[in-house]
Amino acid sequence: MSDIEVTSVCEEGFTTESEIDGEWQLVVDALEEDGPSPNQVLAADYASCYIPALRVAADRTGYDDIGHVEVEVEADLDEDDDLESIAFTVKTEAALGEDAQEIVELGEEICHVHSALTESLHADISIEDDAF
């Protein structure tokens, strides 16, 4: 048995319904009519993976709780609608001071989506600490 099992079905058109590990449902639509596009899902997935990675990185750096974290994602597509670049603006409630960049980089090392993407698509990450 695999660690992750997904069954994706497309009856017609460009909408795919996926069942993940027999528990979760995800609708993705290349035309963005019935759900987000695959590129939109990837951008959201990347941020959703990076936030807990950032929290672990902060904890390892000596911060018990960094409070509210928000990631604004900007992704650009090329003329073929392929992802060309991704940028994150990360905002944390906690003031991280001189540790901020170290935490960002450790978060990148911990983030599974970051590790899975080609280097040319790694997010360009900026951080605004003490933001809330």
mmCIF file of the C-alpha atoms, coordinates in Angstrom:
data_MODEL
# 
_entry.id   MODEL 
# 
loop_
_atom_site.group_PDB 
_atom_site.id 
_atom_site.type_symbol 
_atom_site.label_atom_id 
_atom_site.label_alt_id 
_atom_site.label_comp_id 
_atom_site.label_asym_id 
_atom_site.label_entity_id 
_atom_site.label_seq_id 
_atom_site.pdbx_PDB_ins_code 
_atom_site.Cartn_x 
_atom_site.Cartn_y 
_atom_site.Cartn_z 
_atom_site.occupancy 
_atom_site.B_iso_or_equiv 
_atom_site.pdbx_formal_charge 
_atom_site.auth_seq_id 
_atom_site.auth_comp_id 
_atom_site.auth_asym_id 
_atom_site.auth_atom_id 
_atom_site.pdbx_PDB_model_num 
ATOM 1   C CA . MET A 1 1   ? 0.000   0.000  0.000   1.00 0.00 ? 1   MET A CA 1 
ATOM 2   C CA . SER A 1 2   ? 1.269   3.463  -0.881  1.00 0.00 ? 2   SER A CA 1 
ATOM 3   C CA . ASP A 1 3   ? 1.579   6.343  1.557   1.00 0.00 ? 3   ASP A CA 1 
ATOM 4   C CA . ILE A 1 4   ? -0.865  8.425  -0.490  1.00 0.00 ? 4   ILE A CA 1 
ATOM 5   C CA . GLU A 1 5   ? -3.631  7.041  -2.669  1.00 0.00 ? 5   GLU A CA 1 
ATOM 6   C CA . VAL A 1 6   ? -5.614  9.261  -5.004  1.00 0.00 ? 6   VAL A CA 1 
ATOM 7   C CA . THR A 1 7   ? -8.338  8.315  -7.451  1.00 0.00 ? 7   THR A CA 1 
ATOM 8   C CA . SER A 1 8   ? -9.069  11.060 -9.979  1.00 0.00 ? 8   SER A CA 1 
ATOM 9   C CA . VAL A 1 9   ? -12.073 10.869 -12.305 1.00 0.00 ? 9   VAL A CA 1 
ATOM 10  C CA . CYS A 1 10  ? -13.150 13.046 -15.223 1.00 0.00 ? 10  CYS A CA 1 
ATOM 11  C CA . GLU A 1 11  ? -16.461 12.007 -16.770 1.00 0.00 ? 11  GLU A CA 1 
ATOM 12  C CA . GLU A 1 12  ? -16.270 14.660 -19.517 1.00 0.00 ? 12  GLU A CA 1 
ATOM 13  C CA . GLY A 1 13  ? -14.910 18.134 -20.098 1.00 0.00 ? 13  GLY A CA 1 
ATOM 14  C CA . PHE A 1 14  ? -12.077 19.466 -17.975 1.00 0.00 ? 14  PHE A CA 1 
ATOM 15  C CA . THR A 1 15  ? -13.315 19.005 -14.401 1.00 0.00 ? 15  THR A CA 1 
ATOM 16  C CA . THR A 1 16  ? -11.590 16.315 -12.357 1.00 0.00 ? 16  THR A CA 1 
ATOM 17  C CA . GLU A 1 17  ? -12.879 15.009 -9.059  1.00 0.00 ? 17  GLU A CA 1 
ATOM 18  C CA . SER A 1 18  ? -10.271 13.376 -6.851  1.00 0.00 ? 18  SER A CA 1 
ATOM 19  C CA . GLU A 1 19  ? -10.694 11.270 -3.742  1.00 0.00 ? 19  GLU A CA 1 
ATOM 20  C CA . ILE A 1 20  ? -7.612  11.423 -1.550  1.00 0.00 ? 20  ILE A CA 1 
ATOM 21  C CA . ASP A 1 21  ? -6.856  8.535  0.812   1.00 0.00 ? 21  ASP A CA 1 
ATOM 22  C CA . GLY A 1 22  ? -10.533 7.543  0.744   1.00 0.00 ? 22  GLY A CA 1 
ATOM 23  C CA . GLU A 1 23  ? -11.339 10.544 2.910   1.00 0.00 ? 23  GLU A CA 1 
ATOM 24  C CA . TRP A 1 24  ? -10.970 13.901 1.135   1.00 0.00 ? 24  TRP A CA 1 
ATOM 25  C CA . GLN A 1 25  ? -12.615 15.288 -1.991  1.00 0.00 ? 25  GLN A CA 1 
ATOM 26  C CA . LEU A 1 26  ? -10.982 17.791 -4.329  1.00 0.00 ? 26  LEU A CA 1 
ATOM 27  C CA . VAL A 1 27  ? -12.470 19.322 -7.469  1.00 0.00 ? 27  VAL A CA 1 
ATOM 28  C CA . VAL A 1 28  ? -10.062 20.841 -9.973  1.00 0.00 ? 28  VAL A CA 1 
ATOM 29  C CA . ASP A 1 29  ? -11.177 22.432 -13.247 1.00 0.00 ? 29  ASP A CA 1 
ATOM 30  C CA . ALA A 1 30  ? -8.748  23.479 -15.961 1.00 0.00 ? 30  ALA A CA 1 
ATOM 31  C CA . LEU A 1 31  ? -11.329 26.048 -17.121 1.00 0.00 ? 31  LEU A CA 1 
ATOM 32  C CA . GLU A 1 32  ? -11.933 27.425 -13.589 1.00 0.00 ? 32  GLU A CA 1 
ATOM 33  C CA . GLU A 1 33  ? -15.714 26.966 -13.856 1.00 0.00 ? 33  GLU A CA 1 
ATOM 34  C CA . ASP A 1 34  ? -16.327 24.219 -11.262 1.00 0.00 ? 34  ASP A CA 1 
ATOM 35  C CA . GLY A 1 35  ? -13.264 24.729 -9.103  1.00 0.00 ? 35  GLY A CA 1 
ATOM 36  C CA . PRO A 1 36  ? -9.723  26.059 -9.070  1.00 0.00 ? 36  PRO A CA 1 
ATOM 37  C CA . SER A 1 37  ? -7.305  25.245 -11.876 1.00 0.00 ? 37  SER A CA 1 
ATOM 38  C CA . PRO A 1 38  ? -4.388  22.851 -11.328 1.00 0.00 ? 38  PRO A CA 1 
ATOM 39  C CA . ASN A 1 39  ? -1.998  25.834 -11.180 1.00 0.00 ? 39  ASN A CA 1 
ATOM 40  C CA . GLN A 1 40  ? -4.161  27.558 -8.570  1.00 0.00 ? 40  GLN A CA 1 
ATOM 41  C CA . VAL A 1 41  ? -4.288  24.368 -6.501  1.00 0.00 ? 41  VAL A CA 1 
ATOM 42  C CA . LEU A 1 42  ? -0.504  24.022 -6.711  1.00 0.00 ? 42  LEU A CA 1 
ATOM 43  C CA . ALA A 1 43  ? 0.011   27.615 -5.558  1.00 0.00 ? 43  ALA A CA 1 
ATOM 44  C CA . ALA A 1 44  ? -2.375  27.108 -2.619  1.00 0.00 ? 44  ALA A CA 1 
ATOM 45  C CA . ASP A 1 45  ? -0.854  23.717 -1.798  1.00 0.00 ? 45  ASP A CA 1 
ATOM 46  C CA . TYR A 1 46  ? 2.643   25.193 -1.738  1.00 0.00 ? 46  TYR A CA 1 
ATOM 47  C CA . ALA A 1 47  ? 1.589   27.908 0.723   1.00 0.00 ? 47  ALA A CA 1 
ATOM 48  C CA . SER A 1 48  ? -0.389  25.382 2.797   1.00 0.00 ? 48  SER A CA 1 
ATOM 49  C CA . CYS A 1 49  ? 2.726   23.242 3.127   1.00 0.00 ? 49  CYS A CA 1 
ATOM 50  C CA . TYR A 1 50  ? 5.078   26.150 3.747   1.00 0.00 ? 50  TYR A CA 1 
ATOM 51  C CA . ILE A 1 51  ? 3.133   27.604 6.708   1.00 0.00 ? 51  ILE A CA 1 
ATOM 52  C CA . PRO A 1 52  ? 3.527   24.554 8.986   1.00 0.00 ? 52  PRO A CA 1 
ATOM 53  C CA . ALA A 1 53  ? 7.141   24.210 7.793   1.00 0.00 ? 53  ALA A CA 1 
ATOM 54  C CA . LEU A 1 54  ? 7.730   27.830 8.828   1.00 0.00 ? 54  LEU A CA 1 
ATOM 55  C CA . ARG A 1 55  ? 6.179   27.127 12.237  1.00 0.00 ? 55  ARG A CA 1 
ATOM 56  C CA . VAL A 1 56  ? 8.497   24.124 12.741  1.00 0.00 ? 56  VAL A CA 1 
ATOM 57  C CA . ALA A 1 57  ? 11.476  26.221 11.605  1.00 0.00 ? 57  ALA A CA 1 
ATOM 58  C CA . ALA A 1 58  ? 10.559  28.967 14.064  1.00 0.00 ? 58  ALA A CA 1 
ATOM 59  C CA . ASP A 1 59  ? 10.187  26.422 16.866  1.00 0.00 ? 59  ASP A CA 1 
ATOM 60  C CA . ARG A 1 60  ? 13.610  24.965 16.073  1.00 0.00 ? 60  ARG A CA 1 
ATOM 61  C CA . THR A 1 61  ? 15.029  28.484 16.187  1.00 0.00 ? 61  THR A CA 1 
ATOM 62  C CA . GLY A 1 62  ? 13.631  29.105 19.673  1.00 0.00 ? 62  GLY A CA 1 
ATOM 63  C CA . TYR A 1 63  ? 10.182  30.622 19.051  1.00 0.00 ? 63  TYR A CA 1 
ATOM 64  C CA . ASP A 1 64  ? 7.434   28.726 20.870  1.00 0.00 ? 64  ASP A CA 1 
ATOM 65  C CA . ASP A 1 65  ? 4.554   30.320 18.977  1.00 0.00 ? 65  ASP A CA 1 
ATOM 66  C CA . ILE A 1 66  ? 4.755   32.786 16.113  1.00 0.00 ? 66  ILE A CA 1 
ATOM 67  C CA . GLY A 1 67  ? 1.001   33.432 16.236  1.00 0.00 ? 67  GLY A CA 1 
ATOM 68  C CA . HIS A 1 68  ? -0.994  34.391 13.171  1.00 0.00 ? 68  HIS A CA 1 
ATOM 69  C CA . VAL A 1 69  ? 0.732   33.524 9.880   1.00 0.00 ? 69  VAL A CA 1 
ATOM 70  C CA . GLU A 1 70  ? -0.487  34.611 6.476   1.00 0.00 ? 70  GLU A CA 1 
ATOM 71  C CA . VAL A 1 71  ? 1.046   33.884 3.066   1.00 0.00 ? 71  VAL A CA 1 
ATOM 72  C CA . GLU A 1 72  ? 0.154   35.928 0.013   1.00 0.00 ? 72  GLU A CA 1 
ATOM 73  C CA . VAL A 1 73  ? 1.039   33.979 -3.129  1.00 0.00 ? 73  VAL A CA 1 
ATOM 74  C CA . GLU A 1 74  ? 1.721   35.519 -6.522  1.00 0.00 ? 74  GLU A CA 1 
ATOM 75  C CA . ALA A 1 75  ? 2.247   33.110 -9.401  1.00 0.00 ? 75  ALA A CA 1 
ATOM 76  C CA . ASP A 1 76  ? 2.924   33.971 -13.025 1.00 0.00 ? 76  ASP A CA 1 
ATOM 77  C CA . LEU A 1 77  ? 2.126   31.832 -16.032 1.00 0.00 ? 77  LEU A CA 1 
ATOM 78  C CA . ASP A 1 78  ? 3.932   31.737 -19.347 1.00 0.00 ? 78  ASP A CA 1 
ATOM 79  C CA . GLU A 1 79  ? 2.222   31.894 -22.753 1.00 0.00 ? 79  GLU A CA 1 
ATOM 80  C CA . ASP A 1 80  ? 1.419   28.155 -22.498 1.00 0.00 ? 80  ASP A CA 1 
ATOM 81  C CA . ASP A 1 81  ? -0.229  28.613 -19.078 1.00 0.00 ? 81  ASP A CA 1 
ATOM 82  C CA . ASP A 1 82  ? 2.644   26.801 -17.362 1.00 0.00 ? 82  ASP A CA 1 
ATOM 83  C CA . LEU A 1 83  ? 3.813   28.114 -14.005 1.00 0.00 ? 83  LEU A CA 1 
ATOM 84  C CA . GLU A 1 84  ? 6.777   30.357 -14.597 1.00 0.00 ? 84  GLU A CA 1 
ATOM 85  C CA . SER A 1 85  ? 7.360   31.879 -11.153 1.00 0.00 ? 85  SER A CA 1 
ATOM 86  C CA . ILE A 1 86  ? 5.975   31.862 -7.633  1.00 0.00 ? 86  ILE A CA 1 
ATOM 87  C CA . ALA A 1 87  ? 6.508   34.445 -4.899  1.00 0.00 ? 87  ALA A CA 1 
ATOM 88  C CA . PHE A 1 88  ? 5.377   34.414 -1.276  1.00 0.00 ? 88  PHE A CA 1 
ATOM 89  C CA . THR A 1 89  ? 4.945   37.329 1.063   1.00 0.00 ? 89  THR A CA 1 
ATOM 90  C CA . VAL A 1 90  ? 4.862   35.771 4.515   1.00 0.00 ? 90  VAL A CA 1 
ATOM 91  C CA . LYS A 1 91  ? 3.444   37.774 7.405   1.00 0.00 ? 91  LYS A CA 1 
ATOM 92  C CA . THR A 1 92  ? 3.894   36.663 10.994  1.00 0.00 ? 92  THR A CA 1 
ATOM 93  C CA . GLU A 1 93  ? 2.391   38.037 14.151  1.00 0.00 ? 93  GLU A CA 1 
ATOM 94  C CA . ALA A 1 94  ? 5.594   37.430 16.102  1.00 0.00 ? 94  ALA A CA 1 
ATOM 95  C CA . ALA A 1 95  ? 8.583   39.688 15.772  1.00 0.00 ? 95  ALA A CA 1 
ATOM 96  C CA . LEU A 1 96  ? 11.401  37.467 14.474  1.00 0.00 ? 96  LEU A CA 1 
ATOM 97  C CA . GLY A 1 97  ? 14.031  40.162 14.129  1.00 0.00 ? 97  GLY A CA 1 
ATOM 98  C CA . GLU A 1 98  ? 17.421  38.983 12.934  1.00 0.00 ? 98  GLU A CA 1 
ATOM 99  C CA . ASP A 1 99  ? 16.218  35.351 12.908  1.00 0.00 ? 99  ASP A CA 1 
ATOM 100 C CA . ALA A 1 100 ? 13.598  35.950 10.188  1.00 0.00 ? 100 ALA A CA 1 
ATOM 101 C CA . GLN A 1 101 ? 15.727  35.014 7.166   1.00 0.00 ? 101 GLN A CA 1 
ATOM 102 C CA . GLU A 1 102 ? 17.166  31.934 8.884   1.00 0.00 ? 102 GLU A CA 1 
ATOM 103 C CA . ILE A 1 103 ? 13.624  30.781 9.698   1.00 0.00 ? 103 ILE A CA 1 
ATOM 104 C CA . VAL A 1 104 ? 12.506  31.379 6.085   1.00 0.00 ? 104 VAL A CA 1 
ATOM 105 C CA . GLU A 1 105 ? 15.372  29.273 4.751   1.00 0.00 ? 105 GLU A CA 1 
ATOM 106 C CA . LEU A 1 106 ? 14.869  26.472 7.274   1.00 0.00 ? 106 LEU A CA 1 
ATOM 107 C CA . GLY A 1 107 ? 11.162  26.506 6.362   1.00 0.00 ? 107 GLY A CA 1 
ATOM 108 C CA . GLU A 1 108 ? 12.143  25.968 2.733   1.00 0.00 ? 108 GLU A CA 1 
ATOM 109 C CA . GLU A 1 109 ? 14.232  22.942 3.718   1.00 0.00 ? 109 GLU A CA 1 
ATOM 110 C CA . ILE A 1 110 ? 11.337  21.474 5.712   1.00 0.00 ? 110 ILE A CA 1 
ATOM 111 C CA . CYS A 1 111 ? 8.544   22.156 3.166   1.00 0.00 ? 111 CYS A CA 1 
ATOM 112 C CA . HIS A 1 112 ? 7.749   18.996 1.173   1.00 0.00 ? 112 HIS A CA 1 
ATOM 113 C CA . VAL A 1 113 ? 6.226   20.879 -1.767  1.00 0.00 ? 113 VAL A CA 1 
ATOM 114 C CA . HIS A 1 114 ? 9.293   23.109 -1.967  1.00 0.00 ? 114 HIS A CA 1 
ATOM 115 C CA . SER A 1 115 ? 11.451  19.973 -2.141  1.00 0.00 ? 115 SER A CA 1 
ATOM 116 C CA . ALA A 1 116 ? 9.254   18.431 -4.854  1.00 0.00 ? 116 ALA A CA 1 
ATOM 117 C CA . LEU A 1 117 ? 9.363   21.409 -7.241  1.00 0.00 ? 117 LEU A CA 1 
ATOM 118 C CA . THR A 1 118 ? 12.126  22.165 -9.693  1.00 0.00 ? 118 THR A CA 1 
ATOM 119 C CA . GLU A 1 119 ? 14.476  24.828 -8.415  1.00 0.00 ? 119 GLU A CA 1 
ATOM 120 C CA . SER A 1 120 ? 13.282  27.299 -11.048 1.00 0.00 ? 120 SER A CA 1 
ATOM 121 C CA . LEU A 1 121 ? 9.821   27.184 -9.434  1.00 0.00 ? 121 LEU A CA 1 
ATOM 122 C CA . HIS A 1 122 ? 10.898  27.579 -5.820  1.00 0.00 ? 122 HIS A CA 1 
ATOM 123 C CA . ALA A 1 123 ? 9.012   30.494 -4.307  1.00 0.00 ? 123 ALA A CA 1 
ATOM 124 C CA . ASP A 1 124 ? 10.807  33.787 -3.891  1.00 0.00 ? 124 ASP A CA 1 
ATOM 125 C CA . ILE A 1 125 ? 9.918   34.410 -0.235  1.00 0.00 ? 125 ILE A CA 1 
ATOM 126 C CA . SER A 1 126 ? 9.858   37.702 1.607   1.00 0.00 ? 126 SER A CA 1 
ATOM 127 C CA . ILE A 1 127 ? 8.808   37.953 5.252   1.00 0.00 ? 127 ILE A CA 1 
ATOM 128 C CA . GLU A 1 128 ? 7.106   40.682 7.269   1.00 0.00 ? 128 GLU A CA 1 
ATOM 129 C CA . ASP A 1 129 ? 7.377   39.863 10.961  1.00 0.00 ? 129 ASP A CA 1 
ATOM 130 C CA . ASP A 1 130 ? 5.513   41.623 13.767  1.00 0.00 ? 130 ASP A CA 1 
ATOM 131 C CA . ALA A 1 131 ? 2.802   42.265 11.158  1.00 0.00 ? 131 ALA A CA 1 
ATOM 132 C CA . PHE A 1 132 ? -0.373  41.836 13.221  1.00 0.00 ? 132 PHE A CA 1 
# 
